[in-house]
Amino acid sequence: MHVAVAATFALLGGCAFGPPPPDDGGAPPNLPSPSPSASTPDSGDNAAATANVVARHLSAPWGLAFLPDGSALVTERKTATIVRVGLPQTTAGLTVTPVASVAGVSSTGDGGLLGIAVSPKVATNRTVFVYYSTATDNRVATIQLPTAVLSAPPSDAPSAAPSAAPPPTVTPRPIVTGIPRGATDNGGWLGFGPDGWLYASTGDAGRPAANADRKSLAGKILRMTAAGKPVGGKSLVYASGLHDVQGFDWDPTGHLYAVDAATATDGVLAIRSGASYGWPATSGSTSESATPPVQTLPSAQAGCAGVALVQNILATACLTGERVWLMQLTANGAVFGAPQASLAKSFGRLRTVVAAPDGSLWIMTSNTDGHGTPSPDDDQIIQVVVADAGAGKS
C-alpha cells in the first residue's frame, strides 16, 4: 500500500469542463477544494493538494521513461546510474533497483546523466537511449539493458533485500556527439514522438548567440532516426532559438509542447518544425520572426523543467516555483483560462513530470541535487491522478 500522503488527486480534467471555444480565453476552471489530509500548501490557489508517494530515496533523479511492463527507468544525474522503479511493493513504496552504471559521464555543473527514452522495440532489442554529458560535450547514445530488467516480478512477490553489489557498468554507444556542453543550461530531455522519430532538447550551454545558428546544436530541439541521423537526410535541427528546454511532450493530436525560460518569465511553447523562439530576447520584446509562447509564467513561480500532457491538460513541474502548473489547452493549442498551481511548496523542487501508462502523472522531486533542502525521504516520485482524463486504465 502507498504510505504518507495517499489519497485521490483530483486535478483539471478536460471532460470536467467541456471543450472550450477554440479561441476563447474563458474563465479559470472550477477546481475541487484541497483535502485536509494533504500536505500543507503555501496558498489557496493550489488546484489540489493530495498525492501518492510511490518511491523514495532516489539520488538527484533527472530522466524517467516507462518500460512495457509499467515499471520505470530513472536516471540519477550525479551518480550516472539508471535505476528501475517497480514491483514488488514495499512499505516504503515501489522497489528501487540500480540496473546500470553508465561509463564516461561527467556530472560537473548541471551536466551528468540526464534524459532517457525507451526504444519502441525494447522488448526485442533491449535498447534505451540516454542523453549525457562528458567533460567536453553532451551526447545522445544507446545502451542495451540486461535481460532481467525487462522481466517484472509478480505483484505478490516477496521483497528481496537490496543487493550490496554495484550495478554493472555499461558503455554507451554514441549516436550524436558534439552538442555544446556548459557549466549550466545543457538541456537533456529525450522522447520518441508519435511520428516514430527520436527528439532531444539541447541547452545554450552559456552561448546564446549559437541558438539561432542552424549549424550549431546549442539551444535546439533535435529530431533524428534511431541511428542518430537527420530525418530525411537534412539537418538534425527541428526548432531553434531556445535557452534550456528540459522537458517536452505531445498532445493527443501530435502537437509538441515545451517550456523554456526567458529573462523574466518561463514560456509554454508550441514547438513547430523550423520555428525559432527568439532566445535570448526578453519576454515581450522578441523579434517579429520569433514564435511567441502560448502562455507565460512568472520566473519566481516557475523555473520549470518537465512537461507532460494527459489528454488536453498540460502539466509542467517547476524547480524555482516548487509547484506543478496545470493548464487546459484548446483544440488550437491556446491555453483556456488561467493556469492553476498544485503541490505548491509541498514537496520542494519539482523537476520531472511524465504521463504514466495508466493515465496518471509521475512527478519527481529534485531536492538532493545540491540546490534544494532534502527531507529524509528525498528524492521522491509522486503519483497524481488527473480527474476524468483516463487515469486508472489498464
VOKE-185795 format. One record per residue (C-alpha): residue in three letters; z, x, y. Coordinates in steps of 0.2 Angstrom, whole numbers. Each point is the difference from the previous one (the first is absolute). Example, Ala and Ser with C-alpha at 12.3 -4.5 7.8 and 13.67 -1.06 7.14 Angstrom:
! residues 2
<r residuo="ALA" c3="39" c1="62" c2="-22"/>
<r residuo="SER" c3="-3" c1="6" c2="17"/>
END
This chain:
! residues 394
<r residuo="MET" c3="0" c1="0" c2="0"/>
<r residuo="HIS" c3="-3" c1="5" c2="18"/>
<r residuo="VAL" c3="16" c1="6" c2="9"/>
<r residuo="ALA" c3="5" c1="1" c2="19"/>
<r residuo="VAL" c3="-10" c1="-12" c2="11"/>
<r residuo="ALA" c3="-8" c1="-11" c2="-13"/>
<r residuo="ALA" c3="-7" c1="-16" c2="6"/>
<r residuo="THR" c3="-16" c1="-10" c2="3"/>
<r residuo="PHE" c3="-10" c1="8" c2="15"/>
<r residuo="ALA" c3="-9" c1="-13" c2="9"/>
<r residuo="LEU" c3="-12" c1="7" c2="13"/>
<r residuo="LEU" c3="-16" c1="-5" c2="8"/>
<r residuo="GLY" c3="-12" c1="-10" c2="-12"/>
<r residuo="GLY" c3="-18" c1="-4" c2="4"/>
<r residuo="CYS" c3="2" c1="-16" c2="-9"/>
<r residuo="ALA" c3="16" c1="-5" c2="10"/>
<r residuo="PHE" c3="-9" c1="-1" c2="16"/>
<r residuo="GLY" c3="-17" c1="-5" c2="-4"/>
<r residuo="PRO" c3="-16" c1="9" c2="5"/>
<r residuo="PRO" c3="0" c1="2" c2="19"/>
<r residuo="PRO" c3="-16" c1="-2" c2="11"/>
<r residuo="PRO" c3="-10" c1="16" c2="-2"/>
<r residuo="ASP" c3="3" c1="6" c2="18"/>
<r residuo="ASP" c3="16" c1="-10" c2="5"/>
<r residuo="GLY" c3="15" c1="11" c2="4"/>
<r residuo="GLY" c3="12" c1="-14" c2="-4"/>
<r residuo="ALA" c3="18" c1="0" c2="0"/>
<r residuo="PRO" c3="12" c1="11" c2="-10"/>
<r residuo="PRO" c3="2" c1="-7" c2="-18"/>
<r residuo="ASN" c3="16" c1="-10" c2="-4"/>
<r residuo="LEU" c3="10" c1="12" c2="-11"/>
<r residuo="PRO" c3="15" c1="-3" c2="-11"/>
<r residuo="SER" c3="17" c1="4" c2="6"/>
<r residuo="PRO" c3="8" c1="16" c2="-7"/>
<r residuo="SER" c3="11" c1="-2" c2="-15"/>
<r residuo="PRO" c3="19" c1="5" c2="3"/>
<r residuo="SER" c3="-1" c1="10" c2="-16"/>
<r residuo="ALA" c3="-12" c1="13" c2="7"/>
<r residuo="SER" c3="3" c1="16" c2="9"/>
<r residuo="THR" c3="4" c1="-2" c2="18"/>
<r residuo="PRO" c3="-15" c1="1" c2="11"/>
<r residuo="ASP" c3="0" c1="7" c2="18"/>
<r residuo="SER" c3="-6" c1="-16" c2="8"/>
<r residuo="GLY" c3="-5" c1="-18" c2="-2"/>
<r residuo="ASP" c3="-19" c1="3" c2="-1"/>
<r residuo="ASN" c3="0" c1="6" c2="-18"/>
<r residuo="ALA" c3="-12" c1="-11" c2="-10"/>
<r residuo="ALA" c3="12" c1="1" c2="-15"/>
<r residuo="ALA" c3="14" c1="11" c2="-6"/>
<r residuo="THR" c3="2" c1="0" c2="-19"/>
<r residuo="ALA" c3="-8" c1="12" c2="-12"/>
<r residuo="ASN" c3="1" c1="7" c2="-18"/>
<r residuo="VAL" c3="3" c1="19" c2="-1"/>
<r residuo="VAL" c3="-9" c1="5" c2="-16"/>
<r residuo="ALA" c3="2" c1="19" c2="0"/>
<r residuo="ARG" c3="11" c1="12" c2="7"/>
<r residuo="HIS" c3="3" c1="19" c2="2"/>
<r residuo="LEU" c3="-18" c1="5" c2="4"/>
<r residuo="SER" c3="-2" c1="17" c2="10"/>
<r residuo="ALA" c3="-11" c1="-2" c2="16"/>
<r residuo="PRO" c3="-13" c1="-12" c2="-9"/>
<r residuo="TRP" c3="-17" c1="-2" c2="9"/>
<r residuo="GLY" c3="-14" c1="-8" c2="-11"/>
<r residuo="LEU" c3="1" c1="-14" c2="-12"/>
<r residuo="ALA" c3="-13" c1="-7" c2="-12"/>
<r residuo="PHE" c3="1" c1="-12" c2="-15"/>
<r residuo="LEU" c3="-5" c1="3" c2="-18"/>
<r residuo="PRO" c3="-8" c1="-14" c2="-10"/>
<r residuo="ASP" c3="17" c1="-3" c2="-9"/>
<r residuo="GLY" c3="8" c1="-5" c2="17"/>
<r residuo="SER" c3="10" c1="16" c2="1"/>
<r residuo="ALA" c3="-2" c1="11" c2="16"/>
<r residuo="LEU" c3="-4" c1="18" c2="3"/>
<r residuo="VAL" c3="9" c1="7" c2="15"/>
<r residuo="THR" c3="-3" c1="17" c2="9"/>
<r residuo="GLU" c3="15" c1="10" c2="7"/>
<r residuo="ARG" c3="-7" c1="10" c2="15"/>
<r residuo="LYS" c3="12" c1="14" c2="0"/>
<r residuo="THR" c3="3" c1="3" c2="-19"/>
<r residuo="ALA" c3="-19" c1="-2" c2="-4"/>
<r residuo="THR" c3="5" c1="-11" c2="-14"/>
<r residuo="ILE" c3="-8" c1="-16" c2="-7"/>
<r residuo="VAL" c3="13" c1="-12" c2="-7"/>
<r residuo="ARG" c3="-3" c1="-16" c2="-10"/>
<r residuo="VAL" c3="10" c1="-16" c2="5"/>
<r residuo="GLY" c3="1" c1="-13" c2="-13"/>
<r residuo="LEU" c3="9" c1="-7" c2="-16"/>
<r residuo="PRO" c3="12" c1="1" c2="-7"/>
<r residuo="GLN" c3="12" c1="-9" c2="12"/>
<r residuo="THR" c3="17" c1="8" c2="4"/>
<r residuo="THR" c3="15" c1="-6" c2="10"/>
<r residuo="ALA" c3="-7" c1="11" c2="14"/>
<r residuo="GLY" c3="-17" c1="-8" c2="-1"/>
<r residuo="LEU" c3="-16" c1="6" c2="-8"/>
<r residuo="THR" c3="-1" c1="17" c2="-9"/>
<r residuo="VAL" c3="-6" c1="15" c2="11"/>
<r residuo="THR" c3="-8" c1="13" c2="-11"/>
<r residuo="PRO" c3="-8" c1="16" c2="6"/>
<r residuo="VAL" c3="-17" c1="2" c2="-8"/>
<r residuo="ALA" c3="-9" c1="15" c2="8"/>
<r residuo="SER" c3="3" c1="14" c2="12"/>
<r residuo="VAL" c3="-16" c1="3" c2="10"/>
<r residuo="ALA" c3="-4" c1="19" c2="3"/>
<r residuo="GLY" c3="-6" c1="8" c2="16"/>
<r residuo="VAL" c3="9" c1="-13" c2="12"/>
<r residuo="SER" c3="7" c1="6" c2="17"/>
<r residuo="SER" c3="13" c1="-12" c2="7"/>
<r residuo="THR" c3="3" c1="9" c2="17"/>
<r residuo="GLY" c3="-1" c1="-12" c2="15"/>
<r residuo="ASP" c3="-4" c1="-17" c2="-5"/>
<r residuo="GLY" c3="-13" c1="6" c2="-14"/>
<r residuo="GLY" c3="3" c1="0" c2="-18"/>
<r residuo="LEU" c3="-4" c1="-12" c2="-14"/>
<r residuo="LEU" c3="-6" c1="-15" c2="9"/>
<r residuo="GLY" c3="-11" c1="-14" c2="-6"/>
<r residuo="ILE" c3="-4" c1="-6" c2="-18"/>
<r residuo="ALA" c3="-14" c1="-11" c2="-7"/>
<r residuo="VAL" c3="-2" c1="-6" c2="-18"/>
<r residuo="SER" c3="-18" c1="2" c2="-7"/>
<r residuo="PRO" c3="-7" c1="-17" c2="-5"/>
<r residuo="LYS" c3="-3" c1="7" c2="-17"/>
<r residuo="VAL" c3="17" c1="8" c2="-2"/>
<r residuo="ALA" c3="3" c1="-9" c2="-17"/>
<r residuo="THR" c3="-14" c1="12" c2="-7"/>
<r residuo="ASN" c3="-1" c1="15" c2="11"/>
<r residuo="ARG" c3="19" c1="1" c2="5"/>
<r residuo="THR" c3="-6" c1="6" c2="17"/>
<r residuo="VAL" c3="9" c1="-3" c2="17"/>
<r residuo="PHE" c3="-5" c1="7" c2="17"/>
<r residuo="VAL" c3="12" c1="9" c2="12"/>
<r residuo="TYR" c3="0" c1="5" c2="18"/>
<r residuo="TYR" c3="10" c1="16" c2="3"/>
<r residuo="SER" c3="2" c1="14" c2="12"/>
<r residuo="THR" c3="-2" c1="19" c2="-4"/>
<r residuo="ALA" c3="5" c1="14" c2="12"/>
<r residuo="THR" c3="-17" c1="-1" c2="8"/>
<r residuo="ASP" c3="-7" c1="-17" c2="-2"/>
<r residuo="ASN" c3="2" c1="-18" c2="-7"/>
<r residuo="ARG" c3="-10" c1="-5" c2="-16"/>
<r residuo="VAL" c3="-4" c1="-15" c2="-11"/>
<r residuo="ALA" c3="1" c1="5" c2="-18"/>
<r residuo="THR" c3="0" c1="-8" c2="-18"/>
<r residuo="ILE" c3="14" c1="2" c2="-12"/>
<r residuo="GLN" c3="1" c1="-6" c2="-19"/>
<r residuo="LEU" c3="16" c1="-8" c2="-5"/>
<r residuo="PRO" c3="9" c1="3" c2="-16"/>
<r residuo="THR" c3="-5" c1="-14" c2="-13"/>
<r residuo="ALA" c3="18" c1="-6" c2="-1"/>
<r residuo="VAL" c3="1" c1="-5" c2="19"/>
<r residuo="LEU" c3="-12" c1="-14" c2="-4"/>
<r residuo="SER" c3="10" c1="-7" c2="-14"/>
<r residuo="ALA" c3="14" c1="-11" c2="8"/>
<r residuo="PRO" c3="15" c1="-3" c2="-11"/>
<r residuo="PRO" c3="5" c1="-19" c2="-4"/>
<r residuo="SER" c3="11" c1="-9" c2="13"/>
<r residuo="ASP" c3="14" c1="0" c2="-13"/>
<r residuo="ALA" c3="-1" c1="18" c2="-4"/>
<r residuo="PRO" c3="17" c1="10" c2="2"/>
<r residuo="SER" c3="1" c1="11" c2="15"/>
<r residuo="ALA" c3="-1" c1="18" c2="-5"/>
<r residuo="ALA" c3="10" c1="13" c2="9"/>
<r residuo="PRO" c3="-10" c1="10" c2="13"/>
<r residuo="SER" c3="-7" c1="16" c2="-7"/>
<r residuo="ALA" c3="6" c1="16" c2="7"/>
<r residuo="ALA" c3="-17" c1="8" c2="-3"/>
<r residuo="PRO" c3="-12" c1="2" c2="15"/>
<r residuo="PRO" c3="-16" c1="-10" c2="-1"/>
<r residuo="PRO" c3="-16" c1="9" c2="-5"/>
<r residuo="THR" c3="-9" c1="10" c2="13"/>
<r residuo="VAL" c3="-18" c1="-6" c2="3"/>
<r residuo="THR" c3="-13" c1="8" c2="10"/>
<r residuo="PRO" c3="-11" c1="-12" c2="10"/>
<r residuo="ARG" c3="-18" c1="1" c2="0"/>
<r residuo="PRO" c3="-6" c1="-1" c2="18"/>
<r residuo="ILE" c3="-15" c1="-11" c2="4"/>
<r residuo="VAL" c3="1" c1="1" c2="20"/>
<r residuo="THR" c3="7" c1="16" c2="8"/>
<r residuo="GLY" c3="1" c1="6" c2="18"/>
<r residuo="ILE" c3="8" c1="-15" c2="8"/>
<r residuo="PRO" c3="9" c1="7" c2="15"/>
<r residuo="ARG" c3="19" c1="2" c2="-3"/>
<r residuo="GLY" c3="13" c1="1" c2="14"/>
<r residuo="ALA" c3="19" c1="1" c2="2"/>
<r residuo="THR" c3="-1" c1="-19" c2="3"/>
<r residuo="ASP" c3="-13" c1="-14" c2="-1"/>
<r residuo="ASN" c3="-8" c1="3" c2="-17"/>
<r residuo="GLY" c3="-5" c1="-17" c2="-4"/>
<r residuo="GLY" c3="0" c1="-2" c2="-19"/>
<r residuo="TRP" c3="-2" c1="-18" c2="-7"/>
<r residuo="LEU" c3="-12" c1="-3" c2="-15"/>
<r residuo="GLY" c3="-7" c1="-16" c2="-7"/>
<r residuo="PHE" c3="-15" c1="-7" c2="-9"/>
<r residuo="GLY" c3="-9" c1="-13" c2="9"/>
<r residuo="PRO" c3="-7" c1="-16" c2="-6"/>
<r residuo="ASP" c3="-17" c1="8" c2="0"/>
<r residuo="GLY" c3="6" c1="13" c2="-13"/>
<r residuo="TRP" c3="0" c1="15" c2="11"/>
<r residuo="LEU" c3="15" c1="11" c2="4"/>
<r residuo="TYR" c3="7" c1="0" c2="18"/>
<r residuo="ALA" c3="11" c1="13" c2="8"/>
<r residuo="SER" c3="8" c1="1" c2="17"/>
<r residuo="THR" c3="2" c1="16" c2="10"/>
<r residuo="GLY" c3="10" c1="5" c2="15"/>
<r residuo="ASP" c3="-5" c1="10" c2="15"/>
<r residuo="ALA" c3="12" c1="14" c2="-5"/>
<r residuo="GLY" c3="4" c1="3" c2="18"/>
<r residuo="ARG" c3="-19" c1="2" c2="5"/>
<r residuo="PRO" c3="-5" c1="-16" c2="9"/>
<r residuo="ALA" c3="-16" c1="6" c2="6"/>
<r residuo="ALA" c3="-6" c1="1" c2="-18"/>
<r residuo="ASN" c3="2" c1="-19" c2="-3"/>
<r residuo="ALA" c3="-16" c1="-5" c2="8"/>
<r residuo="ASP" c3="-10" c1="14" c2="-8"/>
<r residuo="ARG" c3="-9" c1="-7" c2="-16"/>
<r residuo="LYS" c3="-1" c1="18" c2="-7"/>
<r residuo="SER" c3="19" c1="2" c2="-1"/>
<r residuo="LEU" c3="10" c1="-9" c2="-13"/>
<r residuo="ALA" c3="15" c1="-2" c2="13"/>
<r residuo="GLY" c3="5" c1="-17" c2="6"/>
<r residuo="LYS" c3="-11" c1="-10" c2="-12"/>
<r residuo="ILE" c3="-1" c1="-12" c2="-14"/>
<r residuo="LEU" c3="-10" c1="7" c2="-13"/>
<r residuo="ARG" c3="-10" c1="-9" c2="-14"/>
<r residuo="MET" c3="-6" c1="9" c2="-16"/>
<r residuo="THR" c3="-5" c1="-1" c2="-18"/>
<r residuo="ALA" c3="13" c1="4" c2="-14"/>
<r residuo="ALA" c3="-8" c1="17" c2="1"/>
<r residuo="GLY" c3="4" c1="3" c2="18"/>
<r residuo="LYS" c3="-18" c1="-2" c2="6"/>
<r residuo="PRO" c3="-6" c1="-10" c2="15"/>
<r residuo="VAL" c3="-5" c1="-18" c2="-5"/>
<r residuo="GLY" c3="-19" c1="-1" c2="2"/>
<r residuo="GLY" c3="-2" c1="19" c2="2"/>
<r residuo="LYS" c3="5" c1="0" c2="18"/>
<r residuo="SER" c3="16" c1="4" c2="9"/>
<r residuo="LEU" c3="18" c1="-3" c2="-7"/>
<r residuo="VAL" c3="5" c1="-7" c2="17"/>
<r residuo="TYR" c3="2" c1="-19" c2="-1"/>
<r residuo="ALA" c3="9" c1="-2" c2="17"/>
<r residuo="SER" c3="6" c1="12" c2="14"/>
<r residuo="GLY" c3="10" c1="2" c2="15"/>
<r residuo="LEU" c3="17" c1="-2" c2="-9"/>
<r residuo="HIS" c3="17" c1="9" c2="3"/>
<r residuo="ASP" c3="10" c1="-1" c2="-16"/>
<r residuo="VAL" c3="-4" c1="-15" c2="-12"/>
<r residuo="GLN" c3="13" c1="0" c2="-14"/>
<r residuo="GLY" c3="-5" c1="-16" c2="-8"/>
<r residuo="PHE" c3="-14" c1="-13" c2="-2"/>
<r residuo="ASP" c3="-5" c1="-15" c2="-10"/>
<r residuo="TRP" c3="-13" c1="-13" c2="-3"/>
<r residuo="ASP" c3="1" c1="-19" c2="3"/>
<r residuo="PRO" c3="-6" c1="-12" c2="-13"/>
<r residuo="THR" c3="-17" c1="0" c2="8"/>
<r residuo="GLY" c3="-2" c1="19" c2="-1"/>
<r residuo="HIS" c3="4" c1="4" c2="19"/>
<r residuo="LEU" c3="10" c1="16" c2="2"/>
<r residuo="TYR" c3="15" c1="1" c2="11"/>
<r residuo="ALA" c3="11" c1="15" c2="6"/>
<r residuo="VAL" c3="13" c1="4" c2="12"/>
<r residuo="ASP" c3="-1" c1="15" c2="12"/>
<r residuo="ALA" c3="10" c1="7" c2="14"/>
<r residuo="ALA" c3="-5" c1="1" c2="18"/>
<r residuo="THR" c3="10" c1="7" c2="15"/>
<r residuo="ALA" c3="11" c1="-15" c2="3"/>
<r residuo="THR" c3="-4" c1="-12" c2="-14"/>
<r residuo="ASP" c3="-5" c1="-1" c2="-18"/>
<r residuo="GLY" c3="-17" c1="-9" c2="-3"/>
<r residuo="VAL" c3="-4" c1="-11" c2="-15"/>
<r residuo="LEU" c3="-19" c1="4" c2="-3"/>
<r residuo="ALA" c3="-14" c1="-9" c2="-8"/>
<r residuo="ILE" c3="-9" c1="15" c2="-8"/>
<r residuo="ARG" c3="-19" c1="-1" c2="0"/>
<r residuo="SER" c3="-13" c1="12" c2="-6"/>
<r residuo="GLY" c3="-5" c1="12" c2="14"/>
<r residuo="ALA" c3="12" c1="-6" c2="12"/>
<r residuo="SER" c3="11" c1="11" c2="12"/>
<r residuo="TYR" c3="17" c1="-5" c2="5"/>
<r residuo="GLY" c3="2" c1="11" c2="16"/>
<r residuo="TRP" c3="15" c1="11" c2="-4"/>
<r residuo="PRO" c3="7" c1="9" c2="10"/>
<r residuo="ALA" c3="-3" c1="-12" c2="14"/>
<r residuo="THR" c3="15" c1="-11" c2="4"/>
<r residuo="SER" c3="1" c1="-18" c2="-4"/>
<r residuo="GLY" c3="-8" c1="-10" c2="13"/>
<r residuo="SER" c3="-11" c1="14" c2="7"/>
<r residuo="THR" c3="-11" c1="3" c2="-15"/>
<r residuo="SER" c3="-19" c1="3" c2="3"/>
<r residuo="GLU" c3="-12" c1="-14" c2="-1"/>
<r residuo="SER" c3="-7" c1="7" c2="-16"/>
<r residuo="ALA" c3="17" c1="0" c2="-9"/>
<r residuo="THR" c3="4" c1="-14" c2="-11"/>
<r residuo="PRO" c3="16" c1="-9" c2="7"/>
<r residuo="PRO" c3="15" c1="-4" c2="-12"/>
<r residuo="VAL" c3="2" c1="-18" c2="-5"/>
<r residuo="GLN" c3="19" c1="1" c2="4"/>
<r residuo="THR" c3="11" c1="13" c2="8"/>
<r residuo="LEU" c3="19" c1="3" c2="-4"/>
<r residuo="PRO" c3="12" c1="9" c2="12"/>
<r residuo="SER" c3="2" c1="18" c2="-6"/>
<r residuo="ALA" c3="20" c1="-1" c2="1"/>
<r residuo="GLN" c3="-2" c1="-15" c2="-13"/>
<r residuo="ALA" c3="-14" c1="8" c2="-10"/>
<r residuo="GLY" c3="-4" c1="17" c2="-6"/>
<r residuo="CYS" c3="-8" c1="-9" c2="-14"/>
<r residuo="ALA" c3="-8" c1="8" c2="-15"/>
<r residuo="GLY" c3="-3" c1="-11" c2="-16"/>
<r residuo="VAL" c3="-12" c1="-15" c2="1"/>
<r residuo="ALA" c3="-1" c1="-14" c2="-13"/>
<r residuo="LEU" c3="-9" c1="-17" c2="-1"/>
<r residuo="VAL" c3="5" c1="-15" c2="-10"/>
<r residuo="GLN" c3="-13" c1="-13" c2="2"/>
<r residuo="ASN" c3="-1" c1="-2" c2="19"/>
<r residuo="ILE" c3="17" c1="8" c2="4"/>
<r residuo="LEU" c3="0" c1="18" c2="6"/>
<r residuo="ALA" c3="16" c1="10" c2="-2"/>
<r residuo="THR" c3="3" c1="17" c2="8"/>
<r residuo="ALA" c3="15" c1="11" c2="-3"/>
<r residuo="CYS" c3="7" c1="10" c2="14"/>
<r residuo="LEU" c3="10" c1="16" c2="1"/>
<r residuo="THR" c3="5" c1="0" c2="19"/>
<r residuo="GLY" c3="3" c1="-19" c2="1"/>
<r residuo="GLU" c3="9" c1="-1" c2="-17"/>
<r residuo="ARG" c3="-8" c1="-16" c2="-4"/>
<r residuo="VAL" c3="-15" c1="-9" c2="-8"/>
<r residuo="TRP" c3="-12" c1="-9" c2="11"/>
<r residuo="LEU" c3="-8" c1="-15" c2="-7"/>
<r residuo="MET" c3="-16" c1="-9" c2="8"/>
<r residuo="GLN" c3="-11" c1="-14" c2="-5"/>
<r residuo="LEU" c3="-19" c1="4" c2="1"/>
<r residuo="THR" c3="-13" c1="-13" c2="3"/>
<r residuo="ALA" c3="-17" c1="0" c2="-9"/>
<r residuo="ASN" c3="-7" c1="10" c2="14"/>
<r residuo="GLY" c3="13" c1="14" c2="-1"/>
<r residuo="ALA" c3="10" c1="-5" c2="15"/>
<r residuo="VAL" c3="19" c1="-1" c2="0"/>
<r residuo="PHE" c3="6" c1="-18" c2="1"/>
<r residuo="GLY" c3="16" c1="-2" c2="9"/>
<r residuo="ALA" c3="13" c1="13" c2="4"/>
<r residuo="PRO" c3="4" c1="14" c2="-13"/>
<r residuo="GLN" c3="16" c1="-3" c2="-8"/>
<r residuo="ALA" c3="13" c1="13" c2="-4"/>
<r residuo="SER" c3="10" c1="1" c2="-17"/>
<r residuo="LEU" c3="13" c1="12" c2="-7"/>
<r residuo="ALA" c3="3" c1="7" c2="17"/>
<r residuo="LYS" c3="13" c1="13" c2="-1"/>
<r residuo="SER" c3="5" c1="-5" c2="-17"/>
<r residuo="PHE" c3="-6" c1="14" c2="-11"/>
<r residuo="GLY" c3="-4" c1="14" c2="13"/>
<r residuo="ARG" c3="-17" c1="8" c2="1"/>
<r residuo="LEU" c3="-14" c1="-9" c2="-9"/>
<r residuo="ARG" c3="-16" c1="9" c2="-5"/>
<r residuo="THR" c3="-10" c1="-8" c2="-14"/>
<r residuo="VAL" c3="-4" c1="-18" c2="-4"/>
<r residuo="VAL" c3="-12" c1="-4" c2="-14"/>
<r residuo="ALA" c3="-5" c1="-17" c2="-8"/>
<r residuo="ALA" c3="6" c1="0" c2="-18"/>
<r residuo="PRO" c3="-10" c1="-8" c2="-14"/>
<r residuo="ASP" c3="12" c1="-15" c2="0"/>
<r residuo="GLY" c3="-4" c1="-4" c2="18"/>
<r residuo="SER" c3="17" c1="7" c2="7"/>
<r residuo="LEU" c3="1" c1="14" c2="12"/>
<r residuo="TRP" c3="8" c1="17" c2="-5"/>
<r residuo="ILE" c3="7" c1="9" c2="15"/>
<r residuo="MET" c3="7" c1="18" c2="0"/>
<r residuo="THR" c3="13" c1="7" c2="12"/>
<r residuo="SER" c3="-2" c1="18" c2="7"/>
<r residuo="ASN" c3="18" c1="5" c2="4"/>
<r residuo="THR" c3="1" c1="16" c2="-10"/>
<r residuo="ASP" c3="-15" c1="9" c2="8"/>
<r residuo="GLY" c3="11" c1="9" c2="13"/>
<r residuo="HIS" c3="-3" c1="-13" c2="14"/>
<r residuo="GLY" c3="11" c1="-15" c2="-6"/>
<r residuo="THR" c3="18" c1="-3" c2="-4"/>
<r residuo="PRO" c3="1" c1="-3" c2="-19"/>
<r residuo="SER" c3="12" c1="-11" c2="-9"/>
<r residuo="PRO" c3="7" c1="5" c2="-17"/>
<r residuo="ASP" c3="-14" c1="-11" c2="-8"/>
<r residuo="ASP" c3="-15" c1="7" c2="10"/>
<r residuo="ASP" c3="-14" c1="2" c2="-1"/>
<r residuo="GLN" c3="-3" c1="-18" c2="-7"/>
<r residuo="ILE" c3="-14" c1="-12" c2="-5"/>
<r residuo="ILE" c3="2" c1="-18" c2="7"/>
<r residuo="GLN" c3="-9" c1="-15" c2="-8"/>
<r residuo="VAL" c3="-4" c1="-14" c2="12"/>
<r residuo="VAL" c3="-9" c1="-17" c2="-4"/>
<r residuo="VAL" c3="-12" c1="-8" c2="12"/>
<r residuo="ALA" c3="2" c1="-18" c2="-1"/>
<r residuo="ASP" c3="-15" c1="-11" c2="-6"/>
<r residuo="ALA" c3="-10" c1="16" c2="-2"/>
<r residuo="GLY" c3="-1" c1="1" c2="-19"/>
<r residuo="ALA" c3="15" c1="10" c2="-3"/>
<r residuo="GLY" c3="6" c1="-1" c2="-18"/>
<r residuo="LYS" c3="-17" c1="-2" c2="-8"/>
<r residuo="SER" c3="-2" c1="9" c2="-16"/>
END
